[in-house]
């Protein structure tokens, strides 16, 4: 009788702790975080910060793999097709999990169905930056210049259909200025051409431009957030500089392939959320021009659905050509 009860209790114990055992075992080898853009951009910078903290906290190496191309589609689709075991992750963005759904007729992955959202890591405004020798020093001066030179001003962005591209299109739509869009494969190449004077202005996520702005190699004309950004309080908003109602911010978040076990998703979420509360991480994000976001996988999933709906509406109303 005693042995029977003991065996039953032991079996029950196994049933109770078995899910936790899998949780505790992850990860037991190297994990890849895919960045669907080239090195040097905001997505890449944030992914490397997250990889460093996960490596420290979870005892296995998290590496960053850059798989750029097709507006983030190549890297995103590669993760969507990966084994859902937590060892291949994606640093997604408002572009890959919002705007692309509206911009591409035949997207190479399903934005909602193919992924298990983990956590929004950070959000940031976009910033309009200019070559330091450009013939305008402020956003208002730029508007005057663009109105006097219709069709002759080029603006760069990090990709076709990305939030920096949309920031420029939104500016055109709200002010009536005529600018020529020059898309790049990521923030790094675009910034190099603005700094070098190949194009006079560009739109970028603030973190990848922050160092250049602080160093004086680029001039920040305006941020696209509703209010001035805390880490760059001297840079005015578009709204206060002559474009009332203008607002557009970007976010960056970690995702896993659909079907990844909930305990792995939860472990990643809890670990990253704790790291985002670290003063050292907060200081690094602030220096980049970003802010951490406290959220659950469920909240992240809801945000993705909302972004998809928003950008389908924006693209339709502004008659932006799909690809």
C-alpha positions, 0 to 999 in steps of 0.5 A, a space after each residue: 500500500 505504501 509503495 503504491 501511494 509513493 509511486 502514485 505521488 512520484 508519478 504525479 510529481 513528474 506530471 506537475 514538473 515536466 513542463 517546467 523542466 523543458 522551460 529550465 533546459 532552454 537554451 542548451 546550445 547557440 541561438 540565432 537572432 535574425 536581423 532582416 536588414 544590413 548591419 549598422 541600422 537601428 534593428 541591428 543595434 537593438 538586436 545586438 544589445 538583446 543578444 548580449 543580455 540574453 547571453 549573459 542571463 541564459 548562459 548560452 551564446 545568442 548571435 545576430 545574423 543579418 539577412 537583408 533584402 526585399 524590405 525585410 522579407 528575406 530574413 522574416 520569411 527565413 525565420 517563419 520557415 524555421 523550426 519552432 524550437 526557440 533557436 531561430 528568432 527574428 528582430 522584427 519591426 513596424 515594417 516587417 510586421 505592419 507596413 509590409 502587409 499593406 505595401 506588398 501584394 504577395 508578401 513572402 510570409 504571413 505577418 500574424 499566422 507565421 510568428 509567435 510574438 515575444 516582446 516589443 523591445 523598444 520604440 523610437 521616433 523617426 528623425 529627418 536628418 540633413 547633410 551638415 552643409 545643406 542649404 537649410 539649417 532648420 526644418 522650416 528652412 527645409 520646407 521653404 527650400 523644397 517648395 521653391 525647388 519642386 522635384 529637385 530634392 531627394 530624400 533617402 530612406 532605409 528601405 522601400 515601404 519602411 517607416 522612414 519611407 512612410 515618414 517621407 511620404 506622409 510629409 509629402 502628403 501633408 505639405 504638398 512638397 514634391 520630393 524624390 524618394 531614394 530607397 536604400 538597403 538599410 540605415 547604414 548605407 543611407 546615412 553614409 550618403 547623407 553624410 557624404 552629400 550624395 543626397 541632402 536629407 534622409 529619414 531614419 530611426 533615431 537610434 541609428 542616427 543618434 551617434 552621427 547627430 551627436 558627433 555633428 556629422 549630421 544635422 537633425 531637422 525634426 523628429 516624427 513623434 507627437 512630442 519632443 523625444 526625451 534624449 534629444 529635447 533640442 530637436 523639434 517635432 514635425 508638428 511644432 515646426 509647421 506640420 500640425 498633426 504629423 506623428 509616426 513612431 517605430 517599434 522593434 520586437 523579438 518574434 519566434 516562429 509560430 508554434 514555438 512552445 509557450 514556456 520558451 516564449 515566456 522565458 524569453 519575454 521575462 528575461 528581456 523584460 528584466 534586462 530592459 529595467 536594468 539602468 545600464 540598458 536604459 542608459 544605452 537605449 536613451 543614448 541611442 534615442 530609444 525607450 524600452 517597452 513593458 509588454 507581454 506576448 499577448 499585447 505584442 500580438 494585439 499591437 501587430 494586428 493593429 499596425 497591419 490594419 492601420 497601414 492598410 488604411 494609410 496606403 489605401 487612402 494615400 494611394 501609395 503604389 503596392 509592389 
